[in-house]
């Protein structure tokens, strides 16, 4: 192959006699097996993203954006522009990674206007990224795009290596603002993986003033402020801001400014092969204010041009609670009935030993004094007095018989006046020497919990957390995750414990029986499918944040008796829908 005239590209050329030629051949062979002999630019984008180090992925959130997603966003943001508009348009990606969006934008403008790539790179596209190697790879990608169309030269690029979070600093380059269009894929980094320096920068943005904001959240505000007054924004981004605590401030920001917003929510569909993320397409028109948000669901990832939006008034949304957009009318009817489920009954998560394999077991034998654990072929006795029954409610939808789920847990606590106190070593030695001897064999495992920070534990054999050590008498067990309507179990057992799953608890069994009838209904399951966080294989979360706003009607005593007397599922469904004010 002829070496290009471009001095920039020439520095990356490898000849037959070069030291790296053998490595190049091996790489080429691997890529050829996957993609064939012709390495397309799209493959290069994937390879550039693939070689980002795992450490950098954690702190920068770099991830490859599929081509069809990029083209969909460009179609929405610049597809209606005529030739004259495209010739002078300024398009930016403010977290450009290796340049996929910019490559597509440049190609779009070139095909629609005939403008040279040299002029497009200089006048039409702009990119920012925190990593210098990403900026360099973007230059390579754009140069190769131009070369593939016969333009072999060194180009002037509008690409800078900067932390986009520094946008509000006094040193920001004024050329990198006032854009007509911003497109991109903001970084996906959760709050716990951000540095102290980054957290300090987040604090300068009002959209980061609630909860523990993830890195993608300030990119909404930054993009809007970088746009000119008639600008348009198109992101593929996390959808968690719609309901999360850390999304309260950004929801309020959108509502207060009455931005014209369209959202295509992928719900549980995984757009990115290499990352478990829950995403949406987010479009914003800065020029026009609006009274409504347009919302659609695309759970198959079809990326259809013919999107059927539901119109949801800003006035009907609750920024504090979270935006209810999916199946809006029915969800609002359910959430505004009576009393919210979080106030109707308390819920509990299971115990947190932080080493379930140590404490929880199925006895291989028992007698009047001991349960026996099988430990590497040896039967170890554990005193019955230190053991409690325990269940994993996550398995309830598969096994509805509670007895079949029953296991034992070593419970090194005594209960006094409704409080749990861990046994002292002396008490353990005197009352439960066999259990203590067994735990001693696991001491290394137990002291390594919490990354070894167990010095604050009252005893080295105490559970990792103190949650749910004392439970009310009546418990309504249900799973944390489900892929079909629930089947729950009510249990009258003060000492019965749970792990992994969830339970509503109360001293009034009748209240739990009413709740059981409701949360086992298809009406409740429909609400979960509509609003709860989706997971793979059709599973949905039933954690507190996903169900806490579900409304429980204020039944009269007569209505309670009527509901509790029903056995037929269809009859219960019809009865409940009337009480929720829904069409039967």
Residue, then its C-alpha position, 0 to 999 in steps of 0.5 A: x500500500x502506498x504511504x499517504x502524503x499526510x505526515x500525521x497518518x504517515x507516523x502510524x504507518x508500519x512497513x515490512x522491516x519495522x519492529x512492530x510489523x510482526x505484531x501488526x500481522x498477528x493483529x490483522x490475522x485476528x481481525x480478519x478472522x472476525x471481519x474479513x480482509x477489508x477493515x472498514x472504518x466502523x471496525x476501527x471505531x470498535x477496535x479503538x474502543x475495545x483497547x481502552x484499558x479496563x481501569x480507564x473504562x471505570x473512571x471515564x465510562x468509555x463505551x462503543x456506541x453502535x452505528x445504527x444508534x449514532x445514525x438515528x440520533x443524527x437523523x433526528x437532530x440534523x435530518x431536517x437541515x437543508x444543504x445551506x444549513x448543513x454547510x454552516x452547521x456547528x456540530x459537537x460531541x462533548x465526550x467524543x471518545x474515539x470519534x464515531x459520532x463525529x465521523x458520521x456527522x462529517x460523512x453526512x455533511x459531505x454526502x449532502x453538500x459535497x463539501x470537502x472534508x478539509x473544510x468540514x473538519x475546520x468549520x463544522x465538527x468539534x470534539x472534546x474528550x478527557x483522554x488524549x489518546x481518544x482525541x488522537x484516535x479521533x484524528x486518525x479516524x477522521x483522516x482515514x475517512x477523508x483518505x478513503x474519499x481521496x483527500x490525502x492531507x494534514x487537516x485542521x481539527x477542532x478537537x481538544x483534550x479537556x475535562x468537559x466538567x471544566x466548562x464553567x472554568x474561566x479558562x474554557x476556550x470560547x470557540x467550544x460553545x454556541x453549537x447548533x447541535x450536540x450529539x453523543x454518549x455521555x460517560x457512564x460512571x457511577x458516583x462511587x467510582x468518581x474521584x474527589x476532584x471530580x465530585x468537587x467539579x460536579x458540585x458546580x452544577x445545579x443538576x448535581x445537587x440531589x443524591x449521589x450524582x453519576x457522571x452522566x448527569x451534569x452532561x445534560x446541563x453542560x450540553x444545554x449551556x453549550x448550545x446556542x439559543x436555537x440548538x438541538x441536543x441528541x444523547x444516548x444516555x442512562x434512563x435512571x434519571x427519570x426515577x432516581x433520587x440523584x435525578x431529582x435536580x435534573x428533573x426539576x431543571x428540565x421542568x423549571x425551564x420547560x424544555x421541549x424534550x422527547x425520550x425513547x426509553x429502551x427499558x430493559x433492552x441492552x443497547x451496548x454488548x459490553x456493558x449492562x446499562x439501562x438507556x434511552x435516546x434523549x432529544x432536546x430542542x432549546x429554542x422552544x419551550x413546551x408544556x409536555x414531554x414526549x415519551x416512547x418505549x422501544x423495548x426491542x431496540x428497533x430504532x424506528x423512524x416512526x416513533x409513537x410518543x405519549x404526551x405527558x404534561x409537565x404539570x402532571x409530573x412529580x420531580x421529587x418522586x420521579x417521573x411516571x412516563x410509561x403507561x402514564x394514565x394508569x400508573x398515575x391512577x394507581x399511585x394516587x389511590x389511597x396510601x402509598x405501599x411504603x406507608x401502608x406496611x413496613x418492608x425489610x431486606x434480609x440479614x446481611x452477614x457478608x458471608x452467607x456461605x459461612x453462616x447459612x446451611x442445610x443440616x446434613x443431620x440433626x439430633x436433640x442437641x445439634x444440627x450438623x454441617x458437612x465441612x469437607x466430608x466431616x460432620x461438624x456439630x452446631x448447637x441448636x440454641x444458636x441456630x434460627x430458621x431462615x428462608x430466601x424469598x427470591x425463590x418463592x416464585x419457583x417454590x411456593x412451599x415455605x418448608x422447602x425453602x427452610x435453611x438454618x443460620x448461625x445467629x450469634x445474638x441474643x434478643x432482649x427487649x426487642x434489641x439484638x446483642x452479639x454474644x461475647x466470646x465468653x458467652x460463646x465459649x460457655x454456651x456454644x463451644x462447637x459453633x465457636x470452634x466452627x466459626x474459628x475455622x472461618x475466621x480468615x474469611x470473616x475478618x476479610x469482610x468489608x475489605x478487611x475493615x472489620x475492626x469496628x464490628x462488636x465481635x469478629x463473628x458478628x454479621x456484617x450489618x445489623x439490619x433485620x436482626x429483630x423482626x415482627x411476628x407476621x411476615x409477608x415474604x416476596x422476591x427482590x426480582x421476578x419475571x412473572x406475577x408474584x406468589x407470596x407467603x405469609x408466615x406467623x413465626x417471630x424468629x424466622x429470618x430472611x436473606x436475599x429477598x424482601x418481606x412486608x412486616x406487621x403485627x396485624x396479620x389481616x393487613x398482610x393478607x389484604x396486601x398479599x391479595x393486591x401484590x399477587x394481582x396482575x394489576x400489581x405485576x403490570x405496574x412492576x413491568x411498567x415502572x420497575x427497573x428491568x433486568x435480563x430474561x424478563x426480570x424486574x426489580x421489586x426493591x423499595x424504590x421500584x414499588x414504594x409509590x404503589x397505592x393501596x386503596x383505603x378500604x372499608x371494613x366491609x370491602x376488606x372482608x369482601x376481598x379476603x373472601x375471594x378465591x377466584x383470581x379473575x374476580x379479584x382482578x375485576x374487583x381491584x380495578x374498580x377500586x383503583x378507578x380503572x377500566x375493567 
